[in-house]
Amino acid sequence: MTYHGSKIFSFLSQSIGLPLDQLNFLISQISAIIIGLLFRYYLKPCPQNTLKRHLVAFLIGILLGNFCYGDQMWHLFLQGFVCYLALLFCPRKYVHLVTFVFSMGYLSSMHIYRLLYDYGNYTLDISGQMMVATQKLTSLAFAYYDGMRKPQDLNDDQKQQSIKECPHIIEFLGYIFNFQGIIVGPLCYYQDYIDFITGNNILTKQKKTDDGGESSKIVQPDVTFVLIKKLVYTVLIAIIFFKVTLVYPLSSNLLPEILEKGIFYRFVYYYVSASSQRVKYYLAWVLADAVNNASGLGFNGYDENGNAKWDLVSNVRILKVEMGQSMKEVFDNWNIQTQLWFRRIAYDRLPTGKTLGVFVLSAFWHGFYPGYYLTFVLCAFLVYAGRGMRRKIRPFFLNNRILKFFYDILSWIFTIFVLNYSAASFDLMDMERAFKFYK
Protein backbone atom coordinates (compact mmCIF):
# COMPACT_ATOMS: atom_id res chain seq x y z
CA MET A 1 0.00 0.00 0.00
CA THR A 2 1.26 3.47 -0.88
CA TYR A 3 1.86 5.67 2.13
CA HIS A 4 -0.61 8.59 2.06
CA GLY A 5 1.11 10.92 4.51
CA SER A 6 3.36 13.88 3.81
CA LYS A 7 6.44 13.28 1.63
CA ILE A 8 8.20 16.48 2.68
CA PHE A 9 10.81 14.60 4.75
CA SER A 10 11.49 11.86 2.18
CA PHE A 11 15.09 13.06 1.84
CA LEU A 12 15.66 12.66 5.58
CA SER A 13 14.00 9.24 5.59
CA GLN A 14 16.36 8.03 2.87
CA SER A 15 19.45 9.49 4.49
CA ILE A 16 18.88 7.92 7.93
CA GLY A 17 17.29 4.69 6.68
CA LEU A 18 14.05 5.08 8.65
CA PRO A 19 10.79 4.42 6.75
CA LEU A 20 8.93 7.62 5.98
CA ASP A 21 5.76 6.63 7.84
CA GLN A 22 7.76 5.94 11.03
CA LEU A 23 9.71 9.19 10.64
CA ASN A 24 6.50 11.17 10.23
CA PHE A 25 5.09 9.44 13.29
CA LEU A 26 8.08 10.51 15.40
CA ILE A 27 8.03 14.07 14.03
CA SER A 28 4.31 14.35 14.77
CA GLN A 29 4.61 13.09 18.34
CA ILE A 30 7.64 15.26 19.13
CA SER A 31 5.81 18.26 17.66
CA ALA A 32 2.75 17.37 19.76
CA ILE A 33 4.86 17.42 22.93
CA ILE A 34 6.21 20.89 22.13
CA ILE A 35 2.75 22.15 21.16
CA GLY A 36 1.32 20.56 24.31
CA LEU A 37 3.73 22.47 26.54
CA LEU A 38 2.82 25.73 24.78
CA PHE A 39 -0.88 24.83 24.97
CA ARG A 40 -0.59 24.25 28.71
CA TYR A 41 1.31 27.50 29.32
CA TYR A 42 -0.57 29.95 27.08
CA LEU A 43 -4.07 28.43 27.15
CA LYS A 44 -4.56 27.64 30.81
CA PRO A 45 -7.88 26.04 31.75
CA CYS A 46 -10.33 28.81 32.64
CA PRO A 47 -13.79 29.88 31.38
CA GLN A 48 -12.47 32.46 28.91
CA ASN A 49 -10.10 29.91 27.33
CA THR A 50 -12.51 26.98 26.97
CA LEU A 51 -13.52 27.68 23.37
CA LYS A 52 -9.93 28.48 22.41
CA ARG A 53 -8.69 25.22 23.91
CA HIS A 54 -11.27 23.23 21.94
CA LEU A 55 -10.45 25.00 18.68
CA VAL A 56 -6.67 24.83 19.03
CA ALA A 57 -6.77 21.14 20.02
CA PHE A 58 -8.98 20.41 17.00
CA LEU A 59 -7.11 22.50 14.40
CA ILE A 60 -3.64 21.33 15.43
CA GLY A 61 -4.96 17.77 15.44
CA ILE A 62 -6.17 18.16 11.85
CA LEU A 63 -2.76 19.47 10.78
CA LEU A 64 -0.86 16.63 12.44
CA GLY A 65 -3.36 14.07 11.17
CA ASN A 66 -3.05 15.34 7.61
CA PHE A 67 0.75 15.24 7.94
CA CYS A 68 0.66 11.57 8.98
CA TYR A 69 -2.35 10.24 7.07
CA GLY A 70 -2.87 12.62 4.15
CA ASP A 71 -6.11 12.23 2.20
CA GLN A 72 -7.10 9.22 4.32
CA MET A 73 -8.28 11.70 6.97
CA TRP A 74 -11.60 11.92 5.15
CA HIS A 75 -12.49 8.50 6.60
CA LEU A 76 -12.31 9.98 10.11
CA PHE A 77 -14.43 12.96 9.04
CA LEU A 78 -17.07 10.75 7.43
CA GLN A 79 -17.25 8.35 10.35
CA GLY A 80 -17.45 11.21 12.83
CA PHE A 81 -20.01 13.16 10.75
CA VAL A 82 -22.47 10.25 10.54
CA CYS A 83 -22.12 9.47 14.24
CA TYR A 84 -22.71 13.10 15.19
CA LEU A 85 -25.87 13.13 13.06
CA ALA A 86 -26.96 10.05 14.99
CA LEU A 87 -26.44 11.93 18.27
CA LEU A 88 -28.57 14.80 16.96
CA PHE A 89 -31.43 13.00 15.26
CA CYS A 90 -31.55 9.34 16.28
CA PRO A 91 -33.98 8.39 19.08
CA ARG A 92 -31.89 8.54 22.19
CA LYS A 93 -32.76 5.05 23.38
CA TYR A 94 -31.24 3.64 20.17
CA VAL A 95 -28.36 6.07 19.58
CA HIS A 96 -25.75 3.82 21.19
CA LEU A 97 -26.75 0.84 19.05
CA VAL A 98 -26.84 2.84 15.79
CA THR A 99 -23.46 4.40 16.52
CA PHE A 100 -21.93 1.08 17.52
CA VAL A 101 -23.15 -0.77 14.43
CA PHE A 102 -22.14 2.00 12.00
CA SER A 103 -18.72 2.80 13.48
CA MET A 104 -17.76 -0.87 13.92
CA GLY A 105 -19.05 -1.60 10.40
CA TYR A 106 -17.00 1.24 8.92
CA LEU A 107 -13.92 0.11 10.85
CA SER A 108 -14.46 -3.48 9.68
CA SER A 109 -14.63 -2.32 6.06
CA MET A 110 -11.25 -0.61 6.50
CA HIS A 111 -9.79 -3.77 8.02
CA ILE A 112 -11.11 -5.86 5.12
CA TYR A 113 -9.73 -3.39 2.56
CA ARG A 114 -6.30 -3.58 4.15
CA LEU A 115 -6.55 -7.38 4.32
CA LEU A 116 -7.25 -7.55 0.58
CA TYR A 117 -4.85 -4.91 -0.71
CA ASP A 118 -2.09 -4.61 1.91
CA TYR A 119 -1.90 -8.06 3.51
CA GLY A 120 0.68 -8.30 6.28
CA ASN A 121 2.08 -4.79 5.78
CA TYR A 122 2.83 -2.53 8.73
CA THR A 123 2.79 0.78 6.84
CA LEU A 124 1.13 3.50 8.92
CA ASP A 125 -2.39 4.16 7.68
CA ILE A 126 -5.69 5.52 8.97
CA SER A 127 -7.08 2.16 10.16
CA GLY A 128 -5.16 2.38 13.45
CA GLN A 129 -6.54 5.81 14.24
CA MET A 130 -10.02 4.69 13.17
CA MET A 131 -9.79 2.00 15.85
CA VAL A 132 -9.32 4.76 18.45
CA ALA A 133 -12.02 6.94 16.84
CA THR A 134 -14.44 4.00 16.98
CA GLN A 135 -13.75 3.69 20.70
CA LYS A 136 -14.38 7.41 21.20
CA LEU A 137 -17.58 7.49 19.17
CA THR A 138 -19.12 4.39 20.74
CA SER A 139 -18.17 5.33 24.30
CA LEU A 140 -19.62 8.82 23.72
CA ALA A 141 -22.86 7.35 22.35
CA PHE A 142 -23.21 4.92 25.26
CA ALA A 143 -22.55 7.73 27.76
CA TYR A 144 -25.20 9.85 26.01
CA TYR A 145 -27.65 6.94 26.19
CA ASP A 146 -26.85 6.46 29.90
CA GLY A 147 -27.70 10.14 30.44
CA MET A 148 -31.39 9.39 29.81
CA ARG A 149 -31.57 6.28 32.00
CA LYS A 150 -32.72 6.18 35.61
CA PRO A 151 -29.84 6.53 38.10
CA GLN A 152 -30.83 3.29 39.83
CA ASP A 153 -30.24 1.43 36.56
CA LEU A 154 -26.62 2.63 36.30
CA ASN A 155 -23.52 1.53 38.14
CA ASP A 156 -21.25 4.16 39.73
CA ASP A 157 -18.92 4.31 36.73
CA GLN A 158 -21.80 4.80 34.29
CA LYS A 159 -23.23 7.59 36.45
CA GLN A 160 -19.88 9.37 36.43
CA GLN A 161 -19.40 9.04 32.66
CA SER A 162 -23.02 9.74 31.63
CA ILE A 163 -23.78 12.79 29.47
CA LYS A 164 -27.03 14.69 29.90
CA GLU A 165 -26.85 16.95 26.85
CA CYS A 166 -25.69 16.33 23.28
CA PRO A 167 -22.16 17.76 22.83
CA HIS A 168 -21.80 21.00 20.88
CA ILE A 169 -20.15 20.51 17.49
CA ILE A 170 -16.98 22.29 18.68
CA GLU A 171 -16.76 20.03 21.73
CA PHE A 172 -17.31 17.00 19.52
CA LEU A 173 -14.62 17.97 17.01
CA GLY A 174 -12.14 18.77 19.76
CA TYR A 175 -12.78 15.42 21.40
CA ILE A 176 -12.45 13.33 18.23
CA PHE A 177 -9.59 15.20 16.53
CA ASN A 178 -7.52 16.70 19.39
CA PHE A 179 -3.79 16.77 18.70
CA GLN A 180 -2.97 14.78 21.82
CA GLY A 181 -4.57 11.60 20.48
CA ILE A 182 -4.85 12.03 16.71
CA ILE A 183 -1.76 9.97 15.90
CA VAL A 184 -1.87 6.94 18.16
CA GLY A 185 -4.43 7.68 20.88
CA PRO A 186 -4.95 6.13 23.31
CA LEU A 187 -8.65 6.45 24.07
CA CYS A 188 -9.64 9.29 26.37
CA TYR A 189 -13.26 9.34 27.51
CA TYR A 190 -15.45 12.30 26.65
CA GLN A 191 -16.15 13.41 30.22
CA ASP A 192 -12.45 13.21 31.08
CA TYR A 193 -11.59 15.30 27.99
CA ILE A 194 -14.19 17.96 28.82
CA ASP A 195 -12.95 18.13 32.42
CA PHE A 196 -9.42 18.59 31.08
CA ILE A 197 -10.50 21.41 28.76
CA THR A 198 -12.46 23.26 31.45
CA GLY A 199 -10.04 22.50 34.29
CA ASN A 200 -12.73 20.75 36.30
CA ASN A 201 -10.43 17.74 36.69
CA ILE A 202 -8.01 19.95 38.63
CA LEU A 203 -10.67 21.74 40.68
CA THR A 204 -12.24 18.51 41.92
CA LYS A 205 -8.92 16.84 42.76
CA GLN A 206 -6.51 19.60 43.73
CA LYS A 207 -5.16 19.93 47.24
CA LYS A 208 -7.03 21.75 49.98
CA THR A 209 -6.14 25.31 50.97
CA ASP A 210 -4.15 25.97 54.13
CA ASP A 211 -7.38 26.37 56.12
CA GLY A 212 -8.73 23.07 54.77
CA GLY A 213 -11.22 24.63 52.38
CA GLU A 214 -11.83 24.18 48.67
CA SER A 215 -9.94 26.44 46.26
CA SER A 216 -11.79 28.05 43.35
CA LYS A 217 -8.54 28.84 41.55
CA ILE A 218 -7.26 26.32 39.00
CA VAL A 219 -3.60 25.60 39.74
CA GLN A 220 -2.07 23.27 37.18
CA PRO A 221 0.12 20.63 38.84
CA ASP A 222 3.73 20.56 37.71
CA VAL A 223 4.41 18.08 34.94
CA THR A 224 8.17 18.53 34.52
CA PHE A 225 9.40 15.49 36.41
CA VAL A 226 6.86 13.02 35.04
CA LEU A 227 7.38 14.28 31.49
CA ILE A 228 11.15 13.92 31.70
CA LYS A 229 10.76 10.45 33.24
CA LYS A 230 8.45 9.25 30.45
CA LEU A 231 10.69 10.71 27.76
CA VAL A 232 13.69 8.91 29.28
CA TYR A 233 11.66 5.69 29.30
CA THR A 234 10.78 6.35 25.66
CA VAL A 235 14.45 6.66 24.70
CA LEU A 236 15.38 3.47 26.57
CA ILE A 237 12.50 1.56 24.99
CA ALA A 238 13.47 2.92 21.56
CA ILE A 239 17.00 1.56 22.01
CA ILE A 240 15.61 -1.90 22.82
CA PHE A 241 13.29 -1.64 19.84
CA PHE A 242 16.07 -0.87 17.36
CA LYS A 243 18.66 -3.17 18.93
CA VAL A 244 16.47 -6.20 19.71
CA THR A 245 12.95 -6.08 18.25
CA LEU A 246 14.04 -5.22 14.72
CA VAL A 247 17.06 -7.54 14.85
CA TYR A 248 15.11 -10.59 16.11
CA PRO A 249 11.68 -10.56 14.43
CA LEU A 250 9.31 -13.32 15.47
CA SER A 251 9.21 -14.71 11.93
CA SER A 252 12.96 -15.42 12.09
CA ASN A 253 12.12 -18.42 14.31
CA LEU A 254 11.00 -20.11 11.07
CA LEU A 255 14.32 -19.64 9.29
CA PRO A 256 16.16 -22.89 8.44
CA GLU A 257 19.34 -21.77 10.19
CA ILE A 258 17.38 -21.28 13.44
CA LEU A 259 15.41 -24.50 13.13
CA GLU A 260 18.68 -26.42 12.78
CA LYS A 261 19.91 -25.21 16.19
CA GLY A 262 19.58 -27.14 19.43
CA ILE A 263 16.43 -26.98 21.54
CA PHE A 264 17.96 -24.75 24.23
CA TYR A 265 19.23 -22.20 21.68
CA ARG A 266 15.86 -22.18 19.91
CA PHE A 267 14.01 -21.70 23.21
CA VAL A 268 16.16 -18.71 24.25
CA TYR A 269 15.91 -17.25 20.74
CA TYR A 270 12.14 -17.70 20.82
CA TYR A 271 11.87 -16.06 24.26
CA VAL A 272 13.90 -13.00 23.18
CA SER A 273 12.19 -12.56 19.82
CA ALA A 274 8.66 -13.12 21.19
CA SER A 275 9.05 -10.95 24.29
CA SER A 276 10.63 -8.11 22.33
CA GLN A 277 7.56 -7.81 20.08
CA ARG A 278 5.77 -6.08 22.94
CA VAL A 279 8.39 -3.33 22.89
CA LYS A 280 6.91 -1.65 19.79
CA TYR A 281 3.65 -1.19 21.68
CA TYR A 282 5.45 0.07 24.77
CA LEU A 283 7.27 2.62 22.63
CA ALA A 284 4.09 3.98 21.03
CA TRP A 285 2.09 4.05 24.27
CA VAL A 286 4.71 5.60 26.56
CA LEU A 287 5.45 8.30 23.98
CA ALA A 288 1.69 8.94 23.61
CA ASP A 289 1.43 9.25 27.38
CA ALA A 290 4.16 11.89 27.33
CA VAL A 291 2.26 13.78 24.59
CA ASN A 292 -0.90 13.81 26.69
CA ASN A 293 0.86 14.83 29.89
CA ALA A 294 2.76 17.67 28.21
CA SER A 295 -0.53 19.46 27.58
CA GLY A 296 -1.93 18.61 31.02
CA LEU A 297 -4.14 15.73 29.90
CA GLY A 298 -3.84 12.68 32.12
CA PHE A 299 -3.84 14.30 35.56
CA ASN A 300 -5.59 11.92 37.95
CA GLY A 301 -5.44 13.57 41.35
CA TYR A 302 -2.87 13.07 44.09
CA ASP A 303 -1.56 9.99 45.87
CA GLU A 304 -1.36 9.55 49.65
CA ASN A 305 1.98 11.38 49.68
CA GLY A 306 0.63 14.43 47.89
CA ASN A 307 2.32 13.64 44.57
CA ALA A 308 0.40 14.30 41.36
CA LYS A 309 -0.69 11.18 39.48
CA TRP A 310 -0.48 11.31 35.68
CA ASP A 311 -1.98 7.97 34.72
CA LEU A 312 -5.56 8.81 33.70
CA VAL A 313 -4.92 7.93 30.04
CA SER A 314 -1.85 5.71 30.49
CA ASN A 315 -2.18 2.62 28.34
CA VAL A 316 0.31 0.18 29.82
CA ARG A 317 2.06 -0.70 33.08
CA ILE A 318 5.17 -2.36 31.72
CA LEU A 319 6.52 -3.98 34.88
CA LYS A 320 3.13 -5.43 35.80
CA VAL A 321 2.82 -6.92 32.32
CA GLU A 322 6.30 -8.41 32.33
CA MET A 323 6.02 -9.65 35.93
CA GLY A 324 2.40 -10.79 35.74
CA GLN A 325 1.54 -14.10 37.43
CA SER A 326 -1.63 -14.75 35.46
CA MET A 327 -3.04 -13.92 32.05
CA LYS A 328 -5.75 -11.82 33.72
CA GLU A 329 -3.09 -9.74 35.47
CA VAL A 330 -1.33 -9.24 32.14
CA PHE A 331 -4.53 -8.17 30.38
CA ASP A 332 -5.45 -5.79 33.22
CA ASN A 333 -2.21 -3.87 32.64
CA TRP A 334 -1.97 -4.12 28.85
CA ASN A 335 -3.74 -1.68 26.50
CA ILE A 336 -5.50 -0.36 29.61
CA GLN A 337 -7.83 2.13 27.94
CA THR A 338 -9.01 -0.49 25.47
CA GLN A 339 -9.61 -2.97 28.29
CA LEU A 340 -11.67 -0.28 30.02
CA TRP A 341 -13.60 0.27 26.78
CA PHE A 342 -14.32 -3.46 26.51
CA ARG A 343 -15.64 -3.42 30.08
CA ARG A 344 -17.78 -0.31 29.68
CA ILE A 345 -19.19 -1.26 26.26
CA ALA A 346 -19.56 -5.03 26.60
CA TYR A 347 -18.73 -6.63 29.95
CA ASP A 348 -20.82 -4.34 32.16
CA ARG A 349 -23.81 -4.47 29.79
CA LEU A 350 -24.08 -8.09 28.66
CA PRO A 351 -26.46 -10.18 30.80
CA THR A 352 -24.51 -13.43 30.16
CA GLY A 353 -21.34 -14.57 28.38
CA LYS A 354 -19.48 -11.45 29.47
CA THR A 355 -15.92 -12.72 28.98
CA LEU A 356 -16.75 -14.38 25.66
CA GLY A 357 -18.47 -11.20 24.50
CA VAL A 358 -15.37 -9.16 25.28
CA PHE A 359 -13.14 -11.50 23.25
CA VAL A 360 -15.55 -11.40 20.29
CA LEU A 361 -15.64 -7.60 20.37
CA SER A 362 -11.86 -7.51 20.69
CA ALA A 363 -11.46 -9.77 17.65
CA PHE A 364 -13.72 -7.64 15.42
CA TRP A 365 -12.15 -4.41 16.64
CA HIS A 366 -8.60 -5.58 15.92
CA GLY A 367 -9.35 -6.82 12.40
CA PHE A 368 -9.66 -10.00 10.39
CA TYR A 369 -6.20 -11.50 10.07
CA PRO A 370 -6.62 -15.23 10.79
CA GLY A 371 -3.78 -15.18 13.30
CA TYR A 372 -5.66 -12.66 15.43
CA TYR A 373 -8.52 -15.08 15.96
CA LEU A 374 -6.22 -17.92 16.91
CA THR A 375 -4.67 -15.66 19.54
CA PHE A 376 -8.04 -14.59 20.94
CA VAL A 377 -9.29 -18.18 21.14
CA LEU A 378 -6.12 -19.22 22.96
CA CYS A 379 -6.31 -16.22 25.30
CA ALA A 380 -9.97 -16.84 26.12
CA PHE A 381 -9.16 -20.47 26.97
CA LEU A 382 -6.13 -19.47 29.04
CA VAL A 383 -8.07 -16.88 31.04
CA TYR A 384 -10.84 -19.37 31.83
CA ALA A 385 -8.33 -22.13 32.66
CA GLY A 386 -6.15 -19.77 34.70
CA ARG A 387 -9.08 -18.70 36.87
CA GLY A 388 -9.94 -22.30 37.65
CA MET A 389 -6.37 -23.32 38.38
CA ARG A 390 -5.68 -20.39 40.71
CA ARG A 391 -8.94 -20.97 42.53
CA LYS A 392 -8.22 -24.67 43.08
CA ILE A 393 -4.42 -24.78 43.46
CA ARG A 394 -3.23 -21.44 44.85
CA PRO A 395 -4.80 -21.82 48.35
CA PHE A 396 -2.49 -24.79 49.07
CA PHE A 397 0.58 -22.53 48.82
CA LEU A 398 -0.60 -19.49 50.78
CA ASN A 399 0.13 -20.77 54.30
CA ASN A 400 3.85 -21.25 53.72
CA ARG A 401 6.01 -18.30 52.70
CA ILE A 402 8.64 -20.43 50.91
CA LEU A 403 6.05 -22.45 49.03
CA LYS A 404 4.24 -19.26 48.04
CA PHE A 405 7.51 -17.78 46.77
CA PHE A 406 8.14 -20.78 44.52
CA TYR A 407 4.50 -20.78 43.42
CA ASP A 408 4.80 -17.10 42.43
CA ILE A 409 8.01 -17.77 40.48
CA LEU A 410 6.49 -20.72 38.63
CA SER A 411 3.31 -18.73 37.93
CA TRP A 412 5.37 -15.91 36.45
CA ILE A 413 7.43 -18.25 34.22
CA PHE A 414 4.30 -20.06 33.06
CA THR A 415 2.45 -16.77 32.37
CA ILE A 416 5.26 -15.31 30.26
CA PHE A 417 5.57 -18.57 28.34
CA VAL A 418 1.86 -18.83 27.50
CA LEU A 419 1.71 -15.08 26.76
CA ASN A 420 4.50 -15.39 24.20
CA TYR A 421 3.01 -18.60 22.86
CA SER A 422 -0.54 -17.28 22.41
CA ALA A 423 0.55 -13.89 21.04
CA ALA A 424 2.77 -15.42 18.35
CA SER A 425 -0.10 -15.92 15.90
CA PHE A 426 -1.17 -12.29 16.47
CA ASP A 427 2.23 -11.01 15.38
CA LEU A 428 2.58 -13.47 12.50
CA MET A 429 -1.02 -12.71 11.33
CA ASP A 430 -1.04 -15.57 8.83
CA MET A 431 -2.49 -18.90 9.99
CA GLU A 432 -0.07 -20.99 7.94
CA ARG A 433 2.99 -19.30 9.47
CA ALA A 434 1.39 -19.50 12.90
CA PHE A 435 0.84 -23.27 12.69
CA LYS A 436 4.38 -23.71 11.36
CA PHE A 437 5.67 -21.68 14.32
CA TYR A 438 3.66 -23.72 16.85
CA LYS A 439 5.02 -26.97 15.42
N, C-alpha and C positions, 0 to 999 in steps of 0.2 A: 504494500500500500504506500502511495506517495504521501510524504509528510506534508500537512496542510499549513503548518505554522510559518512564522516569519523566516525568510532566508537571509536576512541582513547580516547575520554572523556566520554565514557559510565559510568564509575565509578563515575565521578563527577555529571553527569546527575541524576543518581540514588540517590546519597547522598543528593543533594539539591532539588530534586523533580521537576526539570525543564526538559521538553522533550528534547531529544538529538538534534533534528533539530533546536529548538529555542536556545539552548545553543551554538551550532555551529554557528548559525547566529550572536549571540552577540560576540563570540570570533573572528569571521571573521571581523566584523565591527570595533571592538576595535583595532584589529591588523592593519586594513586598515588605521585607524587614525594615529597610531604610524608610520607606513610605509609612510603615506602621509607627515607627518612632516619631516621625514628623506629625502624623495624624494624632497621636497621643498628646504631643506637646502643644500643638497649635489649635486643635479642635477638642478641647477638654469636654467631658460630658457635663452639659448644663442645658437648661431649656432653650436658650437662644441658639445653641449649636446643634440641636437634634436633627433638624432638616439638613443642615450642612453635612453632618456626619453620614446620614443616609446617602446623600447624593455623591459625596466624595468616595465612599466605600463602593457604591455602584459603578460610578464612572471609571475609577481606577481599575476595578475588577474587569470591566469590559475591555479596557486597553490591554491588560495583562492576558486576559483570555484570548483576545484576538492575536496577540503576539505568539501565544503557544499553540492555538488551535486553528487560527485563520478562519476561513469561511465555514468551518464546521460549527462555529458558534451559533449558527441559525437553528441548529437542533435544540440547543438549550432554550433559545427564545421561543420556539414553537411549542416545546413541551411546557414551558412556564406559562405561556399565553393561554393555552387551552385549559390548564389547571386553574389559572386565575379566573377565567370565565366560569368555570365550574363553581368556584367559591362564591361568585357573584350571583349566579342565576340557577344553579342546581338546588333542588330541595335539600335543606340542610341535613335532614336525616339520612340522605343518600350520598352526600358530597364526598365522604371519605371513601366509599366504595367506588364511585365514578373516578375519582382521582387516582386511587390505587390501581384500578384496572387499566386506565389509560396510560399512566406514567410507567407502570411495569410492562405494558404492552409495547410502548415506544422503546423502552430500554431493551426489551427482548429482540425487537426488530434490528436494533443496532448491533446487538451481540450476534445475531444470525448473519447479518451483512458481513461483519468482520470474520465470522467463521467461514463464509463462502469465498471471500475475496482476499483475506489476509491471514490465512490459517497459520497459527503458531508464531506470529510476528509480535514483537514487543514494542513496535513503534508507537510513540505517544499519540493518542488520538482522543476524540471527544467522548468515547464510550466510558472511560474511567470517570470523567467529571459528571457524565449523565447518571452514573451509579449514585454519586453523592447528591445530585439534584433530585433524583427519584426519592431518596431518603428524606430530603428537605420537604418536598412537595407532599408526600404521603403523611409525614409526621405533622405537618401544618394542617392538612385536611382532617386528620383524626383529632387533633387538638381543637379545631374549630367545631367539629361534630360534638366533642365532649362538652363544649361550652353551652350546648343546649340541653344537655342531660341533667337529670336530678342529681344533686350532690351525693345522695345516699347510694347512687348507682356507680359512683366513681371511687377508685382507690386514691390514696393520698397523692401519689405521683401524678395521676390523671387530673386531679383537682389543681395541682400546682401548674401543670402545663396547659390547661384548658384556656381557650381563647373565646371571649364573649362576643367580640365584634370582628367583622371581616377586615383584614389588614388593608390599609391605604395602599395604592399602587406604588408609591415611593417606598413605603416600608417593605412591600413584597419584593420589589426589585433589589433593594439593598440587601435583603436577606438571602435571596437566591444568587446574586452576582457579586457579593462583596469580595474585595481583593484578598482578604485573609484566606478564603477557602476556595477561590475560583480555580486554582491549579490542581490541588490534590485533596482538598477538604481539610480535616475530616468533617463529618456532620456536626453542626451546631444547631440546637433546637431553637425554634422561633422565639419563644419567651426568653430564653437566655440571651439571644442576639438583641432583642429589644431592650432588655435590662442593661446590656452592655452599652448600647447607643445612648440611652437616657441617663445612665449612671446609677440606676436603681439597684444594680447588683452590688455597688459599693456602699450605697446608703444603708441597705438592709443588713450588710455584713461587716461594716467597718467598726473599729474599736470605739468603745464608749469614751465620752469626754472625761476630764479629770474629776468632775463631780458625779460621774456615773450616769449621766443623761445621754440622750440620743443627739447626735450632731446632724444639722441640716445642711452642712457644707460637704460637698463631695471632694474628698481628698484621695487622689489616685495613689495606690500603694506602689512602692518602688519596685521596678522590674529588672533593674540592672543585673543583680546577682544571678537570678534565675535565667535571664536571657544569655548571659555569658556562659553559664553552666551548660545550657542546652546547645549552644553553638559549639562548645568544646566537645560535647558528646557527638554532635553531628560530624565534626572533623574526624574524631576517632573511629566512628562507624564507617565513614567514607573510606578511610585507610583500609579497614578490614574488607570493605566491599571491593575495592580495586585490587587488593593484594590476595584475597582469598576467594570471594564469591565469583569473580570473573575468571579467575585462574582455574578453579575447580567446579565447573558447572555440573549439575546433577546428571546430565546426559552423558558425561564422560565416563560414568560407571559402566556404560555399555560398550566402551571401546575395547577392541580385542586385546590390546596391550595391558589393560586393567583386568580384564577377565582371566588372563593367563597368570596373574599373580596369586600368591597364597591367600588363604582365607583370612588370616589376621590382617594382612596389608589391605585387602579389599574391604574389610570391616572398618578399619580406621579411615580409609579413603572415603567410604560411604558416609561415615559419621561426619567428617569435615565438610564434604560437599553438600550433604543434605542439611546440616545445621546452618551452614553459611547462607543458604537460600533465604532465610528469614531476615538476613541483614539488609537486603534491598528494601524491605518494608520498614524496618527500623529507621533506615536513613530517611525515607520519605516522611514518615510520621513524626520523627523528632524534629526535623527541619520545619515541618508544618506547624508543630507546636510552638516553635520559636517565632514563626511568622505571626501567629495569633497573639502570643504574649507580648510581642513588641508593640502592638497597637493597644494593648490593655485587655484584649479578649482572652478569657480563660481564668480570670480571677475567681476564686472559689472560697472566699472567706479566710479565716485565720485558724491556725492549729492551736493546740493547748498552750504552746509556748509563745504565742503572739506573732508567729511568722506567717506571712501571706502564703496562701496555697494557690498554685497556678496550674491546676490539673482539671479544670472544668471540661475542656475539650481535648485533653490528652487522649491518645489513641492506643497507647501500649505501655505496659510496665515490663521492661525488658528482663530484669532480674527475676521477676515472678513467673515470667514465661519460661525462662531457661532453667529455673530451679523448681518448677512446678512438680507436685507429687501425684497429680491426677490430671486426666484430660480436661475435666471440668475446670480445674484451677488454671490450666493453660488458656482455655477459651475465655474465662472471666477476665483475663488480663491481656488478651490479644484482640486487636481491632475493637477497642472498648466501645466506641460510639456506635459502631454497627451492631455489636451485641446488645447494646441498650435499645437500638432501633428494633431489632428482632423481638425483644421482650415487650416493648411498648406497642408494637404493631400486631404481633402474633401471639406470643406466649401469654400475655395478660388478658387477651380477648377471646382466645379459643376455649370452648367449654371442655373439650377432650383432645387427646393427641397433641398436647402442647409442644413437647420436644420434637416430635416428628414434623409438626407444622413448621417449626423454626428451621429445621434442616431443609425442608422442601422450599421454603421462601429463600433461604440462603443459596440454594442451588440455582434457582431461577434468576436471582439477583446477580450472581456472579457470572452467569453465561452458560453456554451449551457445549463447551468442550467435554468430550466423553470422560477425560481424566478427572474433571471436577466432580462428576457424579460418583465415580468410584471412591474418591476421597470422602465425600459427604456420607456415603453409605458406611464406609469403614469407621468414620468418626462417630456417627450415630450409634453404631454397634458398640464401639469402645466406651462411649459415655454411659450407655445403659449397663454394659458389663462392669465398668469401673465402679458405678454406684453400688451394684450388688456385691462386688468383691470387698469393697471398703466396709460396707455395712456388716458383712458376715465375718471377715477376717481381721480387720483392724482392731476391734476390741480386745483380742487376745494378746496384743502387744503393748497396750497402753499402761499396764500396771508395772512394767519393768522398764526403767530408763534405758538400759543397754539394748534390750530387745526393740524398744521403740526407735532407737537411733538406727539400728540396722534395718528395721522396717522402712524408715524414712529414706534411707540411702537406696534400698532396693526399689522403692516406689518411684524415686526420682529417675534412676537408671531405666526402669521399665517405661516410664512416661515419655522420656526423651526418645527412647527407641521406637515406641509405637507412634509418637508424633512424627518423627522423620519417615517412618515407614508409610503411614497413612497419607502424609502430605506429598509423597513422591509423585503420585499420579496427578496431583494438582499442578505441580511444576512442569511435569512432562507433557501434560494436556492430552496427548494422544494415547488411546487405549492400548494400541499395539506395543508402543514403547514402554508403557506402564507395566504390562504383563511380562514383557521381556526383562524389565528391571526387577520385578518381584520374583522371577525365577532364579 
